[in-house]
Amino acid sequence: MESQIALARRNGNAAKAFGRLRSSHLTGATLDISKHSMTAAEQRWMRNVLFSLRRAGYLYAIEEFQQPTFHVMIFRNYLDYVASMAR
């Protein structure tokens, strides 16, 4: 929580730590994947994988451009996908 408060102070795009519009990162179900060190080919691969999983209903992913990240929220049924890959 403290890190979200500090982030919101220095980053105008960061969500609040409290209230109705608080960051979903605080739930542990949301993460950002940095594109900073990815090549163009790696970004295309990540984009394709994330949006395929989004279409399948396993997660919600958006590509951010102001901050070079993929913002990803994992849904509970993602475990079904993981289990299917292990077979």
N, C-alpha and C positions, 0 to 999 in steps of 0.2 A: 504494500500500500504506500509506503514511504517513497518508493522509487517512482510510482505513478504520480504522486504529488509533485516530486521534483521534476519529472519529465514534463508535466503540464505547465510548470513555471517557465521552462526554457523552450518548449516546443508548442507553437500555436495549434498544431494539428492533433496534439495528444488529447485524449478524452479525460474528463474529470475522474477523480478517484472516488467521489461520492455522488449520490443523487441519481435521478432517473436516467441521466445520460452518462453514467460512469462506464469506465472501460471494461470491455468483455475480457481483456487480458487477465483481469483480477480473478476470474473464475478458474483459470488454468486450462480452459478449453480453446483459447485463442493465442496465436503466436504470429510473429512477423518473420518472414524469411527474406533476408537482405539480398538484393540483386547486385550489390556494389561490386563484388569480386567475380560475378558470373560473366562468362562470355555470352555473346548473342545467341549462340547455339544452346548453351545451358539454360538461358532464359526462355527460349522457345520450348525446350523440353519440359521445364518446370511449369510453364504456362499450360502446355498440353495436358500434362498429368493432373495438375490441380483442377483444370476446368472439366476434364473427363470425370474426375471424382465428384466435382460439384454437380454435373449433370446427372450422375448416378445417385445423388442424394446423400453422400457420405460426409460432405463438408461444405462450407461456404467459403469461397475464396474470391478476393478481388485483387487486382493489380493496382498498386499505388504508384504514381509517377512523381508527385512532388517530393516524396520520400521514396527512394528506390527499393520498394519492398513488395512482397506478396503478403497480404493480410489474410490469415487462414483461421477459421473456426471449425473445429472438429466436432462432428455429431456423434452421439453414443453408438449409432449403428456402424460407425467406422470399424469397430471391432469385428463385425461380420465380414467386412472386406478383408481385414487382416487374416482372419481365420480361413477365408476362401483361398487366399494366396499361399497359405502354409500347406494346403492339401496337395 
